[in-house]
């Protein structure tokens, strides 16, 4: 058992010491592959969440979709757990457990491994960082925890997780926002792009007033930037009636909300309008795209 524990520790350590970008899915698949003959069925009632799990919210629609898949195909990949005083603590696979309950299952396939508290925390953080449905505040907290646990710089973290340094800096800046504004972001009352602009301000009263104005006046990101710069918000031109394919309308709205610019999808092309080079650079930063070496 001690040998296996040390081997696992080395595997986790290698995620940070090799030159590759961290890929949690591959790490998890390697553990499953190495222990494919040790899969056991464990009752869901005996499994409790990882106490170090930073994620507070889960996408209900995504869970229902996974539950539907589990009803049809079963739980394809075992969850990973640690034996505890009472039952088991979940290491990886929280969404699979929640979706399995929705699917009406009472037990799931699992691999039982030994982990230290720090390993449990790091694995939970790494898994969450690489999940697309993690809200920006939970993601920022996960990033900060990994940086503190590992004693690495923002730049080193960015390299290991395939992010730009500016993306990480802006993400961590969200944690400087007042708690009520963070909740607005979590509840999707304001977008991450709005929150990034607000996070650069120091006056909490101004932040609160602007956040409320975003909601009441339906401000996009450029409108907000004008207000922050003490400039008058430009009057929007009346919308010209145009025929838009309904199947693309939703995607146009989602992308436009994220970047704060007009977006048009037509004939298998995405067109994004921008005002200047600075505005283009802002869009690139939001999309986490870099040109050349940073």
C-alpha positions in Angstrom: 0.0 0.0 0.0 2.8 2.4 0.9 4.5 1.7 -2.5 1.3 2.5 -4.4 0.8 5.7 -2.3 4.3 6.9 -3.2 3.8 6.0 -6.9 0.6 8.1 -6.9 2.4 11.0 -5.2 5.1 10.9 -7.9 2.4 10.9 -10.6 0.8 14.0 -9.1 4.2 15.6 -8.6 5.1 15.0 -12.3 2.1 17.1 -13.4 4.0 20.1 -12.1 7.6 19.1 -12.7 7.5 18.0 -16.3 7.4 20.4 -19.3 3.9 19.4 -20.4 0.7 21.4 -19.9 -1.3 19.8 -17.1 -4.1 17.6 -18.4 -6.2 16.2 -15.6 -8.2 13.9 -17.8 -5.1 12.0 -18.9 -3.9 11.9 -15.2 -7.2 10.4 -14.1 -7.3 7.9 -17.0 -3.8 6.7 -16.1 -4.9 6.0 -12.5 -7.9 4.1 -13.9 -5.7 2.2 -16.4 -3.2 1.2 -13.7 -6.1 0.0 -11.5 -8.6 -1.4 -14.0 -8.6 -4.8 -12.2 -9.3 -3.1 -8.8 -12.6 -1.5 -9.6 -15.3 -2.1 -7.0 -19.0 -1.1 -6.7 -19.6 1.3 -3.8 -23.0 2.6 -2.6 -23.5 6.3 -3.3 -24.7 6.8 0.3 -21.3 5.8 1.5 -19.5 8.4 -0.6 -19.1 12.0 0.6 -17.7 15.0 -1.3 -14.0 15.8 -1.1 -13.8 18.2 1.9 -11.4 20.3 -0.1 -13.8 20.6 -3.0 -13.8 24.3 -4.0 -16.7 24.1 -6.3 -20.0 25.4 -4.8 -22.3 25.3 -7.8 -22.9 22.7 -10.5 -24.6 23.2 -13.9 -28.0 21.5 -13.5 -28.6 21.2 -17.2 -25.2 19.6 -17.7 -25.9 17.2 -14.8 -29.2 16.2 -16.4 -27.5 15.5 -19.7 -24.9 13.3 -18.0 -27.6 11.5 -16.1 -29.4 10.7 -19.3 -26.1 9.3 -20.7 -25.6 7.2 -17.5 -29.1 5.8 -17.8 -28.3 4.6 -21.3 -24.6 3.6 -21.0 -23.9 3.4 -17.3 -21.0 5.1 -15.5 -18.2 4.6 -18.2 -15.3 5.8 -16.0 -15.0 4.8 -12.4 -14.8 7.5 -9.7 -11.8 7.7 -7.5 -12.2 7.6 -3.7 -10.3 7.4 -0.5 -11.3 5.2 2.5 -12.3 7.3 5.5 -13.4 6.5 9.0 -17.0 6.5 7.8 -17.3 5.3 4.2 -15.4 7.0 1.5 -14.3 10.5 0.5 -14.5 11.4 -3.2 -11.3 12.4 -4.9 -12.4 12.7 -8.6 -15.8 12.3 -10.2 -18.2 14.5 -8.3 -20.3 15.2 -11.4 -20.6 11.5 -12.1 -21.8 10.8 -8.6 -24.4 13.6 -8.7 -25.6 12.6 -12.1 -25.7 8.9 -11.0 -28.1 9.9 -8.2 -30.3 11.8 -10.7 -30.2 8.7 -12.9 -31.6 6.6 -10.0 -28.4 4.6 -9.4 -27.6 3.5 -5.8 -24.0 2.5 -6.4 -21.1 3.4 -8.8 -17.9 1.8 -10.0 -14.9 3.1 -8.0 -11.2 2.8 -7.5 -10.0 3.1 -3.9 -6.7 4.9 -3.5 -4.7 6.5 -0.6 -4.1 10.2 -0.7 -2.7 12.8 1.7 -4.8 15.9 2.5 -2.7 18.1 0.3 -3.0 15.6 -2.6 -6.7 15.5 -2.2 -6.9 19.3 -2.2 -4.6 19.6 -5.3 -6.5 17.0 -7.3 -9.8 18.7 -6.5 -8.4 22.1 -7.5 -6.8 20.8 -10.7 -9.9 19.0 -11.8 -12.1 22.0 -11.3 -9.8 24.4 -13.1 -10.0 22.3 -16.2 -13.8 22.1 -16.2 -15.5 24.6 -18.5 -18.7 25.0 -16.4 -16.8 26.3 -13.3 -17.9 29.9 -12.5 -15.2 32.6 -12.6 -15.1 33.1 -8.9 -14.7 29.4 -8.0 -12.1 29.2 -10.8 -10.2 32.2 -9.4 -10.2 30.7 -5.9 -9.0 27.4 -7.2 -6.1 29.1 -9.1 -5.1 31.1 -6.0 -5.1 27.9 -3.9 -2.9 26.0 -6.3 -0.5 29.0 -6.5 -0.3 29.1 -2.7 0.0 25.4 -2.2 2.7 25.0 -4.8 4.5 28.2 -4.1 4.6 29.1 -7.8 4.2 32.4 -9.6 1.3 33.4 -11.7 3.5 33.1 -14.8 4.5 29.5 -13.9 0.8 28.6 -13.2 -0.2 30.1 -16.6 2.4 28.0 -18.4 1.4 24.7 -16.6 -2.3 25.2 -17.4 -1.9 26.6 -20.9 -3.3 30.1 -20.1 -1.9 33.5 -20.8 -0.3 35.5 -17.9 -2.8 38.3 -18.4 -5.8 35.8 -18.2 -4.6 34.6 -14.8 -3.9 38.1 -13.5 -7.4 39.3 -14.6 -9.0 36.2 -13.2 -7.4 36.7 -9.7 -8.4 40.3 -9.8 -12.0 39.2 -9.6 -11.4 38.2 -6.0 -10.8 41.9 -5.1 -14.4 42.6 -5.9 -16.9 43.1 -3.0 -18.7 39.9 -2.1 -22.1 41.2 -3.4 -20.5 41.9 -6.8 -18.9 38.4 -6.8 -22.4 37.0 -6.2 -23.8 38.9 -9.1 -21.1 37.4 -11.3 -21.8 33.9 -10.0 -25.6 34.4 -10.6 -24.8 35.7 -14.1 -26.4 39.1 -13.5 -23.2 40.6 -14.9 -20.7 38.9 -17.2 -17.0 38.1 -16.5 -16.0 40.8 -18.9 -18.0 43.4 -16.9 -16.5 42.1 -13.7 -12.9 42.4 -15.1 -13.5 46.1 -15.8 -15.0 46.6 -12.3 -12.2 44.8 -10.6 -9.7 47.4 -11.7 -11.6 50.1 -9.7 -10.8 50.8 -6.0 -13.9 52.6 -4.9 -16.4 50.0 -3.7 -19.3 52.5 -3.9 -18.5 53.3 -7.5 -18.2 49.5 -8.2 -21.6 48.9 -6.7 -23.3 51.8 -8.6 -21.8 50.7 -11.9 -22.8 47.0 -11.3 -26.4 48.1 -10.7 -26.3 50.3 -13.8 -25.1 47.3 -15.9 -28.3 45.4 -14.9 -30.8 48.3 -15.1 -29.5 49.9 -18.3 -28.3 46.6 -20.0 -24.8 48.0 -20.5 -22.4 46.1 -22.7 -18.6 46.1 -21.8 -17.8 49.0 -24.1 -20.6 51.1 -22.5 -19.1 50.3 -19.1 -15.6 51.2 -20.1 -16.9 54.6 -21.3 -18.5 55.2 -18.0 -15.3 54.2 -16.1 -13.4 56.7 -18.3 -15.9 59.4 -17.5 -17.0 59.5 -21.1 -20.6 59.7 -22.3 -22.0 56.3 -23.3 -22.4 56.5 -27.1 -25.9 56.3 -28.3 -26.6 53.1 -30.0 -27.8 53.1 -33.6 -31.3 51.8 -34.2 -31.3 48.1 -35.0 -31.8 47.6 -38.7 -34.2 44.8 -39.4 -32.4 41.8 -40.8 -33.1 38.2 -41.3 -31.2 36.1 -38.8 -31.2 32.3 -38.8 -32.9 31.4 -35.4 -30.3 28.6 -34.8 -27.5 31.2 -34.8 -29.2 33.9 -32.7 -28.5 32.2 -29.4 -24.8 31.9 -30.3 -24.5 35.5 -31.4 -26.0 36.7 -28.1 -23.8 34.5 -26.0 -20.6 35.5 -27.8 -21.6 39.2 -27.8 -22.3 39.1 -24.1 -18.9 37.6 -23.4 -16.8 40.1 -25.4 -19.1 43.1 -25.4 -19.0 43.6 -29.1 -21.4 43.1 -32.0 -21.3 39.5 -33.3 -22.7 38.2 -36.6 -22.8 34.5 -37.6 -23.6 33.9 -41.3 -22.6 31.4 -43.9 -20.4 29.4 -41.5 -18.5 32.5 -40.5 -18.3 34.5 -37.3 -17.8 38.2 -37.7 -16.8 40.3 -34.7 -16.9 44.1 -34.9 -14.3 46.2 -33.1 -13.4 49.9 -32.9 -9.7 50.1 -32.6 -6.5 48.1 -32.1 -6.9 48.5 -28.4 -10.5 47.1 -28.6 -9.2 44.2 -30.7 -6.5 43.5 -28.0 -9.2 43.5 -25.4 -11.2 40.9 -27.3 -8.1 38.8 -27.8 -7.4 38.9 -24.0 -11.0 37.9 -23.2 -10.7 34.9 -25.6 -7.3 34.0 -24.0 -5.5 34.4 -27.4 -1.9 35.6 -27.4 0.4 36.5 -30.4 4.0 35.6 -30.1 5.9 35.2 -26.8 4.8 37.1 -23.8 
